[in-house]
Amino acid sequence: MAGIGFELRRILRRESFVNLLGAYGLAGIISSGPWVLSVLGVMIIGVLSFALEANQGFVVQFLVSVTYLMAFSLILSGVFQHVFTRWVADRLYESKRNLILPNLMGVIWVSTAASFMLGVVAAIWFMPGTSYLYRLLMLANFVVLCNLWPVTIFLSSMKSYRRIVVVFALGYLVAIVASVQLRDFGIEGFLLGLLLGHSLLFFSFFYTIIRQYPGTTLIRFDFTRRAQIFPTLIFTGLLFNAAVWADKLIFWFVPETSEPIIGLLRASIIYDIPIFLAYLSIIPGMAVFLVRMETDFSEAYDRFYNAVREGDTLERINRFRDDMVLVARNGIYEIIKVQGMTVIILFLWGEEILSALGISTLYLPLFHIFLIAVAMQLILLAIQNVLFYLDARGINLILCALFLGTNIVFTLITIELGAAFYGYGYAAATLVSALVGLALLSRKFDELEYETFMLQGR
């Protein structure tokens, strides 16, 4: 992501208010990720369908079906997310660019096989009473999404950033228009429209990658070699995505907090609406995260480790280390400041926003809780990003396991306590994980020089 940060810095050097808005707007769109943009696109499909008087039952079934597709495709693709990103970074460092495309093809084949098998099982066992076309479209959407997420990790190394944003916009525009136009065919029409949009995204990004990283062979599986991968990264990606969805899954499958929608798929109306609205609030914080953390910190990181590798003086190494710590601290502080302002604004205008969207203001207390929880999750993400730079894989794995465990335990406790406590479990899990992350990051910085020179001596 540092490459995008440097491009944004070039935009910011043209000192004008328009360029400032443009840079942070571009950063917000790119860094908020396909998941947030997908949520926004699916919400627009639902709103337009209701406005055009489509069958409300089909619209609700579609929204719930897509939510499950997003959840389980992100959890499954989390297996590849960090480990393959690190593998690509190592090959770029070794100047072996020709291996990237064949191994990406390998990842796609493995992802396709795994998602297809799991999707077939889900279609058979979890969708009784639904049409065969519905099951087929759910399977196709699941496979495409599981392949789309790994492909998007290459966005960080692309230089045509505006083209990427345009493709994102075009893909979701196609999904929205096609879904709305096919609404008369029921839920199958909605799913077909979504499949067209995500397929366009996948093949457009894949074409861009082929042009950027030409390969000499069709497919390779070097990324599966034990000597070239770090297993902890596999579990980090899996556990983090599972942790993000743990509280939602619990609320979906606890009978007291959910209701059946289609097949065995359930939804928690009281929980789902405010949490997904709250997730859209992270876009300003993610923009700052990208511009500051991925640019300023990466530069400070490079200065420190270049000084170590080149045998610079101890005084300069200490100064570069202090600079890196200061940049990390200021970056996290700026994320807290911007996201805090966003939360305050949404607290003040929350009732008006819900009313404008046609959502009952009874959701307002939960919406407020989730705004704070999502902000804490963003801070946790920033901490983990710094730890990834420092190659603290074990610490990141501990944080992901802590986030998952606390989210499950605290959510179950709040359900037992009653409706007045809904949402506090997720909020407490993000708070505990972020605080522990800050403490572990601080200790990591304190031990950084010792660990660095010990590694240099090996």
C-alpha positions in Angstrom: 0.0 0.0 0.0 3.0 2.3 0.3 3.0 2.8 -3.4 -0.5 4.3 -3.3 0.6 6.5 -0.4 3.5 7.9 -2.3 1.2 8.7 -5.3 -1.2 10.5 -2.9 1.7 12.4 -1.5 2.5 13.7 -5.0 -1.1 14.9 -5.3 -0.9 16.6 -1.9 2.2 18.5 -3.0 0.0 20.5 -5.3 -1.2 22.7 -2.5 -4.8 23.4 -3.1 -8.1 22.5 -1.3 -9.3 20.6 -4.3 -6.2 18.4 -4.4 -6.5 17.8 -0.7 -10.1 16.6 -1.1 -9.1 14.6 -4.1 -6.2 12.8 -2.4 -8.2 11.9 0.7 -11.2 11.0 -1.3 -9.1 8.6 -3.5 -7.5 7.2 -0.3 -10.9 6.6 1.3 -12.2 4.8 -1.7 -9.1 2.6 -2.1 -8.4 1.9 1.5 -12.0 1.3 2.6 -11.7 -1.9 0.6 -14.1 -3.8 -1.6 -16.0 -5.1 1.4 -17.2 -1.6 2.5 -17.9 -0.7 -1.1 -19.8 -3.9 -1.6 -22.0 -3.2 1.5 -22.7 0.3 0.0 -23.6 -1.2 -3.4 -25.9 -3.8 -1.9 -27.6 -1.2 0.2 -28.2 0.9 -2.8 -29.7 -2.1 -4.6 -32.1 -2.7 -1.7 -33.1 1.0 -1.4 -33.7 1.3 -5.2 -35.7 -2.0 -5.2 -37.9 -0.8 -2.4 -38.4 2.5 -4.1 -39.4 0.8 -7.4 -41.9 -1.4 -5.4 -40.1 -4.7 -5.9 -41.3 -7.6 -3.9 -40.0 -6.8 -0.4 -39.7 -10.4 0.6 -37.3 -11.1 -2.3 -35.3 -7.9 -1.5 -34.8 -9.0 2.2 -33.8 -12.5 1.1 -31.3 -11.1 -1.4 -29.7 -8.8 1.3 -29.4 -11.6 3.7 -28.0 -14.0 1.1 -25.4 -11.5 0.1 -24.4 -10.9 3.7 -23.7 -14.6 4.1 -21.7 -14.6 0.8 -19.6 -11.7 2.1 -19.0 -13.2 5.5 -17.9 -16.7 4.5 -16.0 -15.6 1.4 -13.9 -13.2 3.5 -13.3 -15.8 6.2 -12.2 -18.4 3.6 -10.0 -16.0 1.6 -8.4 -14.9 4.8 -6.4 -18.1 4.6 -4.5 -16.5 1.6 -4.7 -12.8 2.5 -1.6 -12.3 4.6 0.5 -15.3 3.7 0.3 -14.7 -0.1 0.9 -10.9 0.3 4.1 -11.7 2.2 5.1 -14.3 -0.4 4.6 -11.7 -3.2 6.6 -9.1 -1.2 9.5 -11.5 -0.7 9.6 -12.4 -4.5 9.6 -8.7 -5.4 12.5 -8.2 -3.0 14.3 -11.0 -4.8 13.5 -9.5 -8.2 11.5 -12.6 -9.3 8.5 -10.8 -10.7 8.0 -13.5 -13.3 6.8 -15.9 -10.5 4.0 -13.7 -9.3 1.4 -14.3 -12.0 1.8 -18.1 -12.2 1.5 -18.3 -8.4 -1.5 -16.0 -8.5 -3.1 -18.5 -10.9 -2.2 -21.2 -8.4 -3.9 -19.3 -5.6 -7.0 -18.8 -7.8 -7.2 -22.6 -8.6 -6.8 -23.5 -4.9 -9.4 -20.9 -3.9 -11.8 -22.0 -6.6 -11.5 -25.7 -5.6 -12.0 -24.9 -1.9 -14.8 -22.5 -2.4 -16.6 -24.8 -4.9 -16.5 -27.8 -2.5 -17.7 -25.7 0.5 -20.3 -24.0 -1.6 -21.7 -27.3 -2.9 -22.0 -28.6 0.7 -23.7 -25.3 1.8 -26.1 -25.4 -1.2 -27.1 -29.0 -0.3 -27.4 -28.7 3.4 -28.2 -25.1 4.2 -30.6 -24.1 1.5 -33.5 -26.6 1.6 -36.7 -25.5 -0.1 -34.9 -23.1 -2.4 -34.8 -23.3 -6.2 -31.9 -25.0 -8.0 -31.2 -21.7 -9.8 -30.9 -19.9 -6.5 -28.4 -22.5 -5.2 -26.4 -22.3 -8.5 -26.2 -18.5 -8.4 -25.2 -18.5 -4.7 -22.5 -21.0 -5.5 -21.3 -18.9 -8.5 -21.3 -15.7 -6.4 -19.4 -17.4 -3.6 -16.6 -18.7 -5.9 -16.2 -15.4 -7.7 -16.0 -13.5 -4.3 -13.5 -15.9 -2.9 -11.3 -15.3 -6.0 -12.0 -11.5 -6.0 -10.6 -10.9 -2.5 -7.1 -12.4 -3.2 -6.8 -10.6 -6.5 -7.5 -7.2 -4.8 -4.3 -7.5 -2.8 -2.4 -6.7 -6.0 -4.1 -3.2 -6.0 -1.3 -2.1 -3.6 1.3 -2.5 -6.3 -0.6 -0.9 -9.2 0.3 2.5 -10.4 -2.9 3.3 -12.4 -4.9 4.3 -9.2 -7.6 6.3 -10.9 -8.2 3.4 -13.3 -8.7 1.1 -10.3 -11.2 3.5 -8.7 -13.1 3.7 -12.0 -13.2 -0.1 -12.3 -14.6 -0.3 -8.8 -17.3 2.3 -9.6 -18.1 0.6 -12.9 -18.3 -2.9 -11.3 -20.7 -1.8 -8.6 -22.7 0.3 -11.1 -23.2 -2.7 -13.3 -24.3 -4.8 -10.2 -26.8 -2.1 -9.2 -28.3 -1.5 -12.6 -28.4 -5.2 -13.5 -30.0 -6.2 -10.2 -32.6 -3.5 -10.4 -33.4 -4.3 -14.0 -33.7 -8.0 -13.2 -35.8 -7.5 -10.1 -38.9 -9.0 -11.7 -37.2 -12.4 -11.7 -37.1 -12.3 -7.9 -34.1 -13.1 -5.8 -32.5 -15.0 -8.7 -32.6 -11.8 -10.7 -30.9 -9.8 -7.9 -28.2 -12.5 -7.5 -27.5 -12.6 -11.3 -27.0 -8.8 -11.4 -24.6 -9.0 -8.5 -22.7 -11.9 -10.2 -22.3 -9.8 -13.3 -20.9 -6.8 -11.3 -18.4 -8.8 -9.3 -17.3 -10.9 -12.3 -16.5 -7.6 -14.2 -14.4 -6.5 -11.2 -12.5 -9.8 -11.0 -11.7 -10.0 -14.7 -10.8 -6.3 -15.0 -8.4 -6.5 -12.1 -7.0 -9.8 -13.3 -6.4 -8.3 -16.7 -4.5 -5.4 -15.1 -2.4 -7.8 -13.1 -1.5 -9.8 -16.3 -0.3 -6.6 -17.9 1.7 -5.5 -14.8 3.3 -8.9 -14.0 3.8 -11.0 -17.1 4.8 -14.6 -16.4 6.7 -17.3 -18.3 4.5 -20.2 -17.1 0.8 -20.6 -16.7 0.5 -21.9 -13.2 2.9 -22.6 -10.2 2.4 -23.5 -6.6 5.6 -22.1 -5.1 3.6 -20.3 -2.5 2.8 -23.7 -0.9 6.5 -24.5 -0.2 7.1 -24.5 3.5 10.5 -22.8 3.2 8.8 -19.8 1.5 5.8 -19.2 3.7 5.0 -18.3 7.3 2.1 -20.5 8.7 1.3 -17.9 11.3 0.1 -15.6 8.6 -2.4 -18.2 7.4 -4.0 -18.3 10.8 -3.7 -14.5 11.3 -5.8 -13.8 8.2 -8.3 -16.6 9.0 -8.7 -15.6 12.7 -9.0 -11.9 12.1 -11.8 -12.3 9.5 -13.5 -14.8 11.7 -13.3 -12.4 14.6 -14.9 -9.6 12.6 -17.9 -11.8 11.8 -18.1 -13.8 15.1 -20.7 -11.5 16.8 -22.8 -11.3 13.7 -22.9 -15.1 13.3 -23.9 -15.6 16.9 -26.7 -13.1 16.6 -27.8 -14.8 13.4 -28.1 -18.3 14.9 -29.3 -17.6 18.4 -33.1 -18.0 18.0 -34.0 -15.2 20.5 -32.1 -12.6 18.4 -32.9 -13.8 14.8 -35.5 -15.1 12.4 -35.4 -17.5 9.4 -35.2 -15.7 6.1 -34.5 -18.3 3.3 -33.5 -21.9 3.7 -31.5 -22.2 6.9 -30.1 -18.7 6.6 -31.2 -16.4 9.4 -30.8 -12.7 10.1 -30.9 -10.5 13.1 -32.8 -7.4 12.0 -32.1 -5.7 15.4 -28.4 -6.1 15.0 -27.6 -6.1 11.3 -28.9 -2.7 10.2 -27.0 -0.5 12.7 -23.7 -2.5 12.4 -23.5 -2.3 8.7 -24.3 1.4 8.7 -21.6 1.9 11.3 -19.0 0.2 9.1 -19.4 2.9 6.5 -18.2 5.4 9.0 -14.6 4.1 8.9 -14.0 5.6 5.4 -12.5 8.9 6.8 -10.3 7.0 9.2 -9.2 4.6 6.6 -8.2 7.5 4.3 -6.0 8.9 7.1 -4.7 5.4 7.8 -3.6 5.0 4.2 -2.1 8.5 3.7 -0.3 8.7 7.0 0.6 5.2 8.2 1.3 3.7 4.8 3.4 6.6 3.7 5.1 8.3 6.6 5.7 5.1 8.6 7.0 3.2 5.7 9.6 5.9 5.0 10.7 6.0 8.7 10.9 2.2 8.7 13.1 2.2 5.6 15.4 4.8 7.1 15.9 2.8 10.3 16.5 -0.6 8.7 18.7 0.9 5.9 20.9 2.5 8.6 21.2 -0.9 10.4 22.0 -2.8 7.2 24.5 -0.2 6.0 26.3 -0.1 9.4 25.5 3.5 10.2 26.5 5.1 13.5 24.7 4.1 16.6 23.6 7.7 17.2 21.9 7.9 13.8 20.3 4.5 14.2 18.9 5.5 17.6 17.6 8.7 16.0 15.9 6.9 13.2 14.4 4.4 15.6 13.0 7.3 17.7 11.6 8.9 14.5 9.9 5.7 13.5 8.3 5.4 17.0 7.2 9.0 16.8 5.7 8.6 13.3 3.8 5.5 14.4 2.5 7.3 17.5 1.4 10.4 15.6 -0.2 8.3 12.8 -2.3 6.3 15.3 -3.2 9.6 17.1 -4.3 11.2 13.9 -6.5 8.2 13.0 -8.0 8.5 16.5 -8.6 12.2 16.0 -10.2 11.9 12.6 -12.3 8.9 13.4 -13.3 10.5 16.8 -14.5 13.6 15.0 -16.5 11.3 12.6 -18.1 9.5 15.5 -19.0 12.8 17.2 -20.6 14.1 14.0 -22.6 10.9 13.5 -23.6 11.0 17.2 -25.1 14.5 16.7 -26.7 13.7 13.3 -27.5 10.0 13.8 -31.2 10.5 14.3 -31.5 12.6 11.1 -29.4 10.1 9.1 -31.6 7.1 10.2 -34.8 9.1 9.5 -33.5 10.1 6.0 -32.8 6.4 5.2 -36.2 5.4 6.4 -34.8 3.4 9.3 -36.4 3.5 12.7 -34.7 5.7 15.3 -35.1 2.9 17.8 -31.8 1.6 16.3 -30.0 4.8 17.5 -28.6 3.4 20.7 -27.1 0.4 18.9 -25.8 2.6 16.1 -24.0 4.7 18.7 -22.4 1.7 20.3 -21.3 0.3 16.9 -19.8 3.6 15.9 -17.4 3.4 18.9 -16.7 -0.3 18.3 -15.9 0.2 14.6 -13.5 3.1 15.5 -11.7 0.8 18.0 -11.4 -1.9 15.3 -9.8 0.7 13.0 -7.3 1.5 15.7 -6.6 -2.2 16.1 -6.0 -2.5 12.4 -3.5 0.4 12.5 -1.6 -1.3 15.3 -1.5 -4.6 13.4 -0.3 -2.8 10.3 2.7 -1.4 12.3 3.4 -4.9 13.7 3.3 -6.4 10.3 6.0 -3.9 9.2 8.1 -5.0 12.3 7.6 -8.6 11.3 5.9 -9.3 14.6 3.9 -12.2 13.3 3.5 -14.0 16.6 2.1 -10.8 18.3 -0.4 -10.3 15.5 -1.6 -13.9 15.8 -2.1 -13.4 19.5 -4.1 -10.2 18.9 -6.3 -12.0 16.3 -6.9 -14.9 18.6 -7.7 -12.5 21.4 -10.1 -10.5 19.2 -11.9 -13.7 18.2 -12.1 -15.2 21.7 -13.3 -12.0 23.4 -15.8 -11.3 20.7 -17.4 -14.7 21.1 -17.4 -14.7 24.9 -18.5 -11.1 25.4 -21.2 -11.4 22.7 -22.7 -14.5 24.4 -22.6 -12.7 27.8 -24.5 -9.7 26.4 -27.1 -11.9 24.8 -27.7 -13.5 28.2 -27.9 -10.0 29.9 -30.7 -8.9 27.5 -31.4 -6.5 24.7 -30.1 -3.4 26.6 -26.6 -4.8 26.4 -26.6 -5.8 22.7 -23.5 -4.5 20.9 -21.4 -4.1 24.0 -19.8 -7.4 23.5 -18.4 -6.5 20.2 -17.4 -3.1 21.5 -15.6 -4.6 24.5 -13.8 -7.1 22.3 -12.4 -4.3 20.1 -11.5 -2.2 23.1 -9.6 -5.0 24.9 -7.8 -6.1 21.7 -6.8 -2.5 20.8 -5.5 -1.8 24.4 -3.5 -5.1 24.5 -2.2 -4.3 21.0 -1.0 -0.9 22.1 0.8 -2.4 25.1 2.5 -5.1 22.9 3.4 -2.6 20.3 5.1 -0.4 22.9 7.0 -3.3 24.2 8.0 -4.3 20.7 9.5 -0.8 20.1 11.4 -1.0 23.4 13.0 -4.3 22.3 13.4 -3.3 18.7 17.2 -2.5 18.7 18.1 -5.6 20.6 16.0 -7.8 18.3 17.3 -6.1 15.2 21.0 -6.5 16.0 20.4 -10.1 17.2 18.9 -10.9 13.9 21.7 -9.1 12.1 24.2 -11.3 13.9 22.6 -14.6 12.9 
